[in-house]
């Protein structure tokens, strides 16, 4: 079996990567700035956790030792983590090469290079770092997670309004389906391309208003579905459907199915 090092293995997708990799019989190391304590939801028995920081390099060599592949699920939402997101990827890859790792798989966002939004730009910058690496790399772009739209609806419902962005559709996907795609890319036989890019999308394309109605019905939440414009480049990105991949419906778990199974997210 493969020894997989999961960078960011305590996040939403990272936890699923760890769980599925262990279930598949792989050896798993997890690097995180704050390793979870045993017994917490983020901790998986059977995985080895390392305290490591891709912004400084601390602990990376220990976490990557003996790994065949590294799966990068790290996020940089704001502040220093966002500013150093691409540089952190370069440092992780350099340490992976030094450790003799054979492949690196990066989790990214669909068409992130077509947006000027800061978080998306950081993803695109990191993709370019991976594409220039001496290491064999695979970048897996995913459509938005089910939890993104569910979180928007939940936040708005607290004040009685369930927000819908005018003219937008989503092809949301479950973290479990994204994790499966990352693991597949990690363990598959070499295809001959040093760097490759693929996209995974959810099983359904739905208008945001329809998603809001589904969320209300499944959760029983109260609130008025309210349609708002989203100005600027992100609004244009969504209205033009650049968050969709109609030909890449890889996910099997629908938004409604995910909601019904994961009541803790409601």
C-alpha positions as CSV (number, residue, x, y, z in Angstrom):
1,X,0.0,0.0,0.0
2,X,0.9,3.7,-0.4
3,X,2.3,5.9,2.3
4,X,0.3,9.2,2.0
5,X,1.2,12.4,3.7
6,X,-1.9,14.7,3.9
7,X,-1.1,18.4,4.3
8,X,-4.0,20.0,6.0
9,X,-5.5,16.7,7.1
10,X,-7.6,18.3,9.8
11,X,-9.8,20.4,7.4
12,X,-13.1,19.6,5.8
13,X,-11.7,17.7,2.8
14,X,-8.4,16.7,4.5
15,X,-10.2,14.7,7.2
16,X,-12.1,12.8,4.5
17,X,-8.9,12.1,2.7
18,X,-7.4,10.7,5.9
19,X,-10.5,8.6,6.7
20,X,-10.7,7.1,3.2
21,X,-7.0,6.5,2.8
22,X,-7.0,4.6,6.1
23,X,-10.0,2.6,5.0
24,X,-8.2,1.7,1.8
25,X,-5.3,0.2,3.8
26,X,-2.8,3.0,3.1
27,X,-0.4,4.4,5.7
28,X,-1.2,7.9,6.5
29,X,0.8,10.8,8.0
30,X,-0.9,14.1,8.6
31,X,0.8,17.5,8.9
32,X,-0.9,20.3,10.6
33,X,0.0,23.4,12.6
34,X,-2.3,22.2,15.3
35,X,-2.6,18.4,15.4
36,X,-5.9,17.4,16.9
37,X,-6.0,15.6,20.3
38,X,-7.0,12.0,20.4
39,X,-10.8,11.5,20.7
40,X,-11.6,14.7,18.8
41,X,-13.6,14.7,15.5
42,X,-10.5,15.7,13.6
43,X,-8.4,12.8,14.8
44,X,-8.4,9.5,13.1
45,X,-7.0,6.5,14.9
46,X,-4.4,4.8,12.7
47,X,-3.0,8.1,11.3
48,X,0.3,9.6,12.5
49,X,0.0,13.3,13.2
50,X,2.9,15.8,12.9
51,X,3.1,19.4,14.0
52,X,4.4,21.2,10.9
53,X,4.1,24.7,9.3
54,X,4.5,25.3,5.6
55,X,5.2,29.0,6.1
56,X,8.4,28.3,8.1
57,X,9.3,24.7,7.1
58,X,9.1,23.5,10.7
59,X,8.3,19.8,11.0
60,X,7.9,19.2,7.3
61,X,10.9,16.8,6.9
62,X,9.6,14.6,9.7
63,X,6.0,14.5,8.3
64,X,7.2,13.7,4.8
65,X,9.8,11.1,5.7
66,X,9.1,7.8,3.8
67,X,6.0,9.2,2.0
68,X,5.3,8.1,-1.5
69,X,2.9,10.9,-2.2
70,X,1.7,14.1,-0.6
71,X,-1.9,15.4,-0.9
72,X,-2.1,19.1,-0.3
73,X,-5.5,20.1,1.2
74,X,-4.2,23.2,2.9
75,X,-6.2,26.5,2.9
76,X,-5.2,30.1,3.3
77,X,-8.3,32.1,3.9
78,X,-6.9,35.3,5.2
79,X,-3.9,37.1,6.7
80,X,-0.5,35.6,6.7
81,X,-1.9,32.2,5.5
82,X,-3.4,33.8,2.4
83,X,-0.4,36.0,1.6
84,X,2.0,33.0,1.9
85,X,-0.2,30.4,0.4
86,X,1.7,29.9,-2.8
87,X,5.1,30.3,-1.1
88,X,4.0,27.6,1.4
89,X,3.2,25.3,-1.5
90,X,6.7,25.9,-2.9
91,X,8.3,25.1,0.4
92,X,6.2,21.9,0.8
93,X,7.2,20.7,-2.6
94,X,10.9,21.4,-2.0
95,X,10.8,19.4,1.2
96,X,8.9,16.6,-0.6
97,X,11.6,16.4,-3.3
98,X,14.3,16.3,-0.6
99,X,12.4,13.5,1.2
100,X,12.1,11.4,-2.0
101,X,8.4,11.8,-2.4
102,X,7.3,10.7,-5.9
103,X,4.1,12.7,-6.5
104,X,2.2,15.7,-5.1
105,X,-1.6,16.2,-5.5
106,X,-3.1,19.7,-5.0
107,X,-6.7,20.5,-4.1
108,X,-7.8,23.6,-5.9
109,X,-11.0,25.4,-7.2
110,X,-12.6,25.3,-10.6
111,X,-11.4,28.1,-12.9
112,X,-9.7,29.9,-10.1
113,X,-7.4,31.5,-12.7
114,X,-10.4,33.3,-14.2
115,X,-11.2,35.2,-11.1
116,X,-9.7,38.3,-9.5
117,X,-11.1,37.4,-6.0
118,X,-8.1,37.2,-3.6
119,X,-8.7,33.7,-2.3
120,X,-9.1,32.4,-5.9
121,X,-6.0,34.3,-7.0
122,X,-4.0,32.6,-4.3
123,X,-5.2,29.2,-5.5
124,X,-4.2,30.0,-9.1
125,X,-0.8,31.2,-7.9
126,X,-0.3,27.9,-6.0
127,X,-1.4,25.9,-9.1
128,X,1.4,27.6,-11.0
129,X,3.9,26.7,-8.4
130,X,2.8,23.0,-8.7
131,X,3.0,23.2,-12.5
132,X,6.6,24.4,-12.4
133,X,7.7,21.8,-9.9
134,X,10.4,19.1,-10.6
135,X,8.0,16.7,-8.9
136,X,5.2,14.9,-10.7
137,X,2.1,16.8,-9.8
138,X,-1.7,16.5,-10.3
139,X,-4.0,19.5,-9.6
140,X,-7.6,18.5,-8.9
141,X,-10.0,21.4,-9.2
142,X,-13.4,21.0,-7.5
143,X,-16.6,22.9,-7.8
144,X,-18.0,24.5,-4.6
145,X,-18.7,22.3,-1.6
146,X,-22.2,21.6,-0.4
147,X,-21.2,23.2,2.9
148,X,-20.5,26.6,1.2
149,X,-24.1,27.2,0.1
150,X,-25.5,25.5,3.3
151,X,-23.3,27.9,5.4
152,X,-24.6,30.9,3.5
153,X,-28.2,29.9,4.0
154,X,-27.6,29.1,7.7
155,X,-26.0,32.5,8.3
156,X,-28.8,34.4,6.6
157,X,-31.5,32.5,8.3
158,X,-30.3,33.8,11.7
159,X,-31.8,37.1,10.7
160,X,-34.8,35.7,8.9
161,X,-33.4,36.0,5.3
162,X,-32.1,33.1,3.3
163,X,-29.8,34.8,0.7
164,X,-29.9,33.8,-3.0
165,X,-27.5,35.5,-5.5
166,X,-29.4,36.6,-8.5
167,X,-28.7,34.7,-11.8
168,X,-26.5,32.0,-10.2
169,X,-26.4,28.2,-10.4
170,X,-24.1,25.8,-8.5
171,X,-22.8,22.3,-9.0
172,X,-22.0,21.6,-5.4
173,X,-20.0,18.5,-4.4
174,X,-19.5,16.7,-1.2
175,X,-16.0,16.7,0.6
176,X,-16.1,12.9,0.5
177,X,-16.4,12.8,-3.3
178,X,-13.5,15.3,-3.6
179,X,-11.4,13.3,-1.2
180,X,-12.0,10.2,-3.3
181,X,-10.8,12.0,-6.4
182,X,-7.7,13.2,-4.6
183,X,-6.8,9.7,-3.4
184,X,-7.4,8.3,-6.9
185,X,-5.0,10.8,-8.3
186,X,-2.5,10.0,-5.6
187,X,-2.3,6.2,-6.1
188,X,-2.9,5.9,-9.9
189,X,-0.2,4.7,-12.2
190,X,1.9,7.4,-13.9
191,X,0.2,8.6,-17.0
192,X,3.4,10.0,-18.6
193,X,2.6,13.7,-18.0
194,X,4.7,15.4,-15.4
195,X,2.0,17.9,-14.6
196,X,-1.8,17.4,-15.1
197,X,-5.0,19.2,-14.3
198,X,-8.4,17.7,-13.9
199,X,-11.8,19.0,-12.6
200,X,-14.4,17.2,-10.5
201,X,-17.9,18.5,-10.2
202,X,-21.0,17.6,-8.2
203,X,-23.8,15.4,-9.7
204,X,-26.4,18.2,-10.2
205,X,-26.5,21.7,-11.4
206,X,-29.2,23.7,-9.6
207,X,-30.2,27.3,-9.3
208,X,-29.4,28.9,-6.0
209,X,-33.1,29.5,-5.3
210,X,-33.8,25.8,-5.7
211,X,-31.0,24.9,-3.4
212,X,-32.3,27.4,-0.8
213,X,-35.8,25.7,-1.0
214,X,-34.2,22.3,-0.5
215,X,-32.2,23.5,2.4
216,X,-35.3,25.0,4.1
217,X,-37.3,21.8,3.6
218,X,-34.6,19.4,4.8
219,X,-33.5,21.6,7.8
220,X,-36.9,22.9,8.8
221,X,-35.4,26.3,9.1
222,X,-37.5,29.5,8.9
223,X,-36.8,32.5,6.9
224,X,-37.7,34.3,3.6
225,X,-35.8,33.4,0.5
226,X,-34.4,36.7,-0.6
227,X,-32.7,37.4,-3.9
228,X,-29.8,39.8,-4.0
229,X,-27.4,41.0,-6.7
230,X,-23.7,40.3,-6.3
231,X,-21.7,43.1,-7.9
232,X,-18.1,42.9,-9.0
233,X,-15.9,40.3,-10.5
234,X,-17.2,37.4,-8.3
235,X,-20.8,38.1,-9.2
236,X,-19.8,38.1,-12.9
237,X,-17.8,34.9,-12.4
238,X,-20.9,33.1,-11.0
239,X,-23.5,34.6,-13.4
240,X,-21.3,33.5,-16.4
241,X,-21.3,29.9,-15.0
242,X,-17.5,29.7,-14.6
243,X,-18.2,27.8,-11.3
244,X,-19.8,24.9,-13.3
245,X,-18.4,21.9,-15.0
246,X,-21.3,20.3,-16.8
247,X,-19.1,17.6,-18.4
248,X,-17.4,16.6,-15.2
249,X,-20.2,15.2,-12.9
250,X,-18.0,13.0,-10.8
251,X,-19.7,13.4,-7.4
252,X,-22.3,10.9,-6.3
253,X,-23.8,12.7,-3.3
254,X,-26.4,15.4,-4.0
255,X,-26.9,18.5,-2.0
256,X,-30.1,17.1,-0.6
257,X,-28.5,13.7,0.2
258,X,-25.6,15.4,2.0
259,X,-28.0,17.5,4.0
260,X,-30.0,14.5,5.1
261,X,-26.9,12.6,6.2
262,X,-25.0,15.4,7.9
263,X,-27.4,16.9,10.4
264,X,-24.4,18.4,12.3
265,X,-23.9,20.9,9.4
266,X,-27.5,22.2,9.5
